[in-house]
């Protein structure tokens, strides 16, 4: 691990898809998209399609319905 901060608070991007799936990640975290390759979370916006795992463990695309900033405790890199 490069950075282990279980008690520290940090700003995360919370990406919500049209099915309600949520991803919370740092702004610099890379997210795979269908048309733009890997994109930093800070550049993800509503309407983009991102790859996620469905409940059966299969990689699918879902459309981003919301992106917000949230503060959460604890992170590991």
Secondary structure, DSSP 8 states (H G I E B T S, - for coil): ---EEEEEEEEEEEEEETTS-EEEE-TT-EEEBSSSSEEEGGG--TT-EEEEE-TTS-EEEEEEEEEEEEEEEEEE-
